[in-house]
Amino acid sequence: MSLRKWIHFEYAVGFLVCLSFYIYLDYSILLFVFLLLVPDIFMIGYLFSKKTGSTIYNLGHSITLPILLILLAVLNEFPNVLMAGVIWLAHICLDRSLGFGLKYERSFKDTHLQRIE
């Protein structure tokens, strides 16, 4: 198995873990499906320039922010924030499992995952 396929597989597992955790917490599956694509709002930066677009997109598609949000929610018992963080992380895992990675400034389709053999 190539490294790229292995990474796609790992993120697919990450998505399934997020979905399982979400179901375990007894949140609405319909809401999960409805909100799963909301993090793509971070593509809005591409309306201004490739540089702004890639910066904003990468900010919204880095796993750091949703993990910090989940940690904040768990420590402070914020169930709605926890739900949002899990959906956000699930979105990122789904994107990466499908090959959509962090963006370079040259092109929306030029991602960090494409540079892995």
Residue frames as qw, qx, qy, qz and C-alpha x, y, z in Angstrom:
[[0.000, 0.891, 0.453, 0.000, 0.00, 0.00, 0.00],
 [0.400, 0.509, -0.035, 0.762, 1.39, 3.40, -0.95],
 [0.232, -0.185, -0.466, 0.833, 1.93, 6.08, 1.66],
 [0.281, -0.073, -0.152, -0.945, -0.80, 8.24, 0.11],
 [0.629, -0.268, -0.609, -0.403, -3.34, 5.39, 0.29],
 [0.511, -0.238, -0.687, 0.458, -2.29, 4.68, 3.87],
 [0.030, -0.085, -0.265, 0.960, -2.92, 8.32, 4.83],
 [0.477, -0.156, -0.364, -0.784, -6.34, 8.25, 3.13],
 [0.644, -0.260, -0.718, -0.045, -7.15, 5.06, 5.05],
 [0.350, -0.171, -0.581, 0.714, -6.06, 6.59, 8.38],
 [0.184, 0.026, 0.089, -0.979, -8.28, 9.62, 7.86],
 [0.588, -0.209, -0.562, -0.543, -11.22, 7.40, 6.86],
 [0.568, -0.287, -0.712, 0.296, -10.76, 5.62, 10.19],
 [0.143, -0.107, -0.344, 0.922, -10.59, 9.03, 11.90],
 [0.403, -0.144, -0.264, -0.864, -13.90, 9.98, 10.29],
 [0.665, -0.278, -0.657, -0.222, -15.50, 6.75, 11.51],
 [0.437, -0.212, -0.616, 0.620, -14.16, 7.37, 15.03],
 [0.094, 0.009, 0.125, -0.988, -15.62, 10.90, 15.01],
 [0.559, -0.187, -0.443, -0.676, -18.96, 9.60, 13.74],
 [0.637, -0.252, -0.721, 0.102, -18.99, 6.81, 16.35],
 [0.272, -0.151, -0.491, 0.814, -18.14, 9.26, 19.13],
 [0.281, -0.078, -0.114, -0.950, -20.88, 11.61, 17.89],
 [0.657, -0.246, -0.573, -0.423, -23.42, 8.77, 17.93],
 [0.544, -0.192, -0.694, 0.431, -22.20, 7.63, 21.36],
 [0.068, -0.095, -0.330, 0.937, -22.88, 11.16, 22.67],
 [0.166, 0.570, 0.797, -0.108, -26.44, 10.75, 21.35],
 [0.110, 0.476, -0.089, -0.868, -26.46, 13.82, 19.13],
 [0.687, 0.550, 0.280, -0.383, -28.79, 14.10, 16.13],
 [0.609, 0.010, 0.620, 0.494, -27.54, 12.22, 13.06],
 [0.359, 0.794, 0.433, 0.231, -29.63, 14.50, 10.85],
 [0.142, -0.976, 0.093, 0.136, -27.82, 17.50, 12.34],
 [0.599, -0.417, 0.528, 0.433, -24.48, 15.76, 11.72],
 [0.553, 0.377, 0.598, 0.442, -25.31, 15.29, 8.04],
 [0.156, 0.934, 0.296, 0.125, -26.62, 18.84, 7.73],
 [0.245, -0.942, 0.193, 0.121, -23.60, 20.46, 9.42],
 [0.854, -0.140, 0.320, 0.384, -20.88, 18.23, 7.99],
 [0.583, 0.466, 0.271, 0.608, -20.12, 20.57, 5.09],
 [0.157, -0.974, -0.160, 0.016, -20.31, 23.83, 7.07],
 [0.559, -0.597, 0.251, 0.518, -16.49, 24.02, 7.52],
 [0.565, 0.322, 0.465, 0.600, -16.23, 24.51, 3.76],
 [0.017, 0.973, 0.228, -0.002, -17.27, 28.10, 4.44],
 [0.494, -0.664, 0.278, 0.487, -13.53, 28.63, 4.91],
 [0.577, 0.267, 0.518, 0.573, -13.25, 28.56, 1.11],
 [0.122, 0.934, 0.331, -0.061, -14.68, 32.08, 1.10],
 [0.362, -0.716, 0.264, 0.535, -11.18, 33.54, 1.17],
 [0.506, 0.093, 0.636, 0.575, -10.74, 32.45, -2.45],
 [0.237, 0.864, 0.435, 0.087, -13.13, 35.26, -3.41],
 [0.162, -0.949, 0.128, 0.240, -10.32, 37.68, -2.55],
 [0.315, 0.721, -0.608, -0.107, -7.13, 35.97, -3.74],
 [0.854, 0.096, -0.510, 0.034, -5.38, 32.60, -3.88],
 [0.327, 0.289, -0.631, 0.641, -3.12, 33.59, -0.99],
 [0.419, -0.229, 0.354, -0.804, -6.01, 34.72, 1.25],
 [0.857, -0.016, -0.231, -0.460, -8.03, 31.70, 0.20],
 [0.752, 0.139, -0.615, 0.192, -5.36, 29.17, 0.98],
 [0.109, 0.280, -0.603, 0.739, -4.57, 30.82, 4.32],
 [0.569, -0.158, 0.253, -0.767, -8.20, 30.90, 5.48],
 [0.876, 0.065, -0.369, -0.304, -8.94, 27.45, 4.08],
 [0.608, 0.213, -0.679, 0.353, -5.92, 25.95, 5.83],
 [0.156, -0.272, 0.528, -0.789, -6.88, 27.64, 9.09],
 [0.729, -0.060, 0.145, -0.666, -10.30, 26.03, 8.93],
 [0.938, 0.160, -0.260, -0.167, -8.98, 22.66, 7.81],
 [0.270, 0.458, -0.742, 0.409, -6.19, 22.19, 10.30],
 [0.655, -0.367, -0.659, -0.038, -6.99, 19.62, 12.97],
 [0.317, 0.045, -0.508, 0.800, -5.59, 21.88, 15.70],
 [0.286, -0.196, 0.083, -0.934, -8.61, 24.16, 16.07],
 [0.747, -0.270, -0.357, -0.491, -11.32, 21.50, 16.32],
 [0.703, -0.112, -0.624, 0.323, -9.22, 19.47, 18.77],
 [0.150, 0.082, -0.412, 0.895, -8.75, 22.57, 20.95],
 [0.500, -0.229, -0.126, -0.826, -12.49, 23.23, 20.67],
 [0.795, -0.213, -0.546, -0.159, -13.26, 19.64, 21.75],
 [0.527, -0.033, -0.583, 0.617, -10.85, 19.94, 24.66],
 [0.114, -0.163, 0.205, -0.958, -12.41, 23.25, 25.74],
 [0.653, -0.237, -0.305, -0.652, -15.89, 21.73, 25.50],
 [0.762, -0.169, -0.618, 0.100, -14.98, 18.64, 27.52],
 [0.398, 0.002, -0.516, 0.758, -13.24, 20.61, 30.25],
 [0.162, 0.009, 0.220, -0.962, -16.08, 23.12, 30.57],
 [0.251, 0.369, 0.878, -0.175, -19.02, 20.81, 29.86],
 [0.355, 0.482, -0.092, -0.796, -20.26, 22.66, 26.76],
 [0.644, 0.184, 0.742, 0.025, -22.24, 19.97, 24.90],
 [0.568, 0.786, 0.215, -0.120, -23.08, 22.10, 21.86],
 [0.084, 0.849, -0.494, -0.165, -19.46, 23.16, 21.46],
 [0.491, -0.280, 0.820, 0.085, -18.41, 19.51, 21.75],
 [0.682, 0.486, 0.543, -0.060, -20.89, 18.59, 19.03],
 [0.406, 0.898, -0.094, -0.138, -19.52, 21.33, 16.75],
 [0.165, -0.719, 0.661, 0.136, -15.92, 20.30, 17.38],
 [0.608, -0.036, 0.791, 0.058, -16.61, 16.64, 16.60],
 [0.639, 0.677, 0.362, -0.058, -18.43, 17.55, 13.38],
 [0.197, 0.918, -0.309, -0.153, -15.61, 19.90, 12.38],
 [0.326, -0.517, 0.781, 0.127, -12.97, 17.22, 13.02],
 [0.681, 0.259, 0.685, -0.012, -15.09, 14.65, 11.15],
 [0.517, 0.837, 0.079, -0.157, -15.27, 17.03, 8.18],
 [0.028, 0.809, -0.567, -0.154, -11.49, 17.39, 8.09],
 [0.494, -0.228, 0.837, 0.053, -10.99, 13.62, 8.34],
 [0.681, 0.512, 0.516, -0.086, -13.53, 13.02, 5.55],
 [0.368, 0.895, -0.174, -0.183, -11.85, 15.62, 3.34],
 [0.115, -0.673, 0.720, 0.123, -8.42, 14.10, 3.85],
 [0.621, 0.007, 0.783, -0.016, -9.71, 10.56, 3.31],
 [0.641, 0.670, 0.372, -0.045, -11.01, 11.74, -0.07],
 [0.693, 0.198, 0.199, 0.664, -7.70, 13.40, -0.94],
 [0.057, 0.884, 0.131, 0.445, -8.53, 17.02, -0.18],
 [0.682, -0.251, -0.315, 0.611, -5.58, 18.34, 1.73],
 [0.208, -0.790, -0.096, 0.569, -4.24, 21.66, 2.91],
 [0.574, 0.771, 0.230, 0.152, -3.83, 24.13, 0.06],
 [0.522, -0.190, 0.163, 0.815, -0.81, 25.77, -1.45],
 [0.126, 0.651, 0.105, -0.741, -1.15, 29.30, -2.85],
 [0.054, -0.212, 0.683, 0.697, -0.67, 28.29, -6.50],
 [0.472, -0.116, -0.603, -0.632, -3.99, 26.53, -6.99],
 [0.703, -0.285, 0.256, -0.599, -6.98, 25.23, -5.04],
 [0.975, 0.091, -0.145, -0.143, -6.22, 21.76, -6.37],
 [0.529, 0.479, -0.566, 0.413, -2.55, 21.90, -5.30],
 [0.704, -0.634, 0.046, -0.317, -2.59, 20.19, -1.87],
 [0.227, -0.647, 0.713, -0.145, -0.12, 18.71, 0.54],
 [0.804, -0.027, 0.573, -0.157, -1.52, 15.23, -0.03],
 [0.783, 0.620, 0.000, -0.061, -0.74, 15.35, -3.74],
 [0.226, 0.793, -0.552, 0.127, 2.95, 15.72, -2.98],
 [0.561, -0.372, 0.716, -0.186, 3.04, 12.43, -1.09],
 [0.453, 0.331, -0.730, -0.391, 3.90, 9.39, -3.19]]
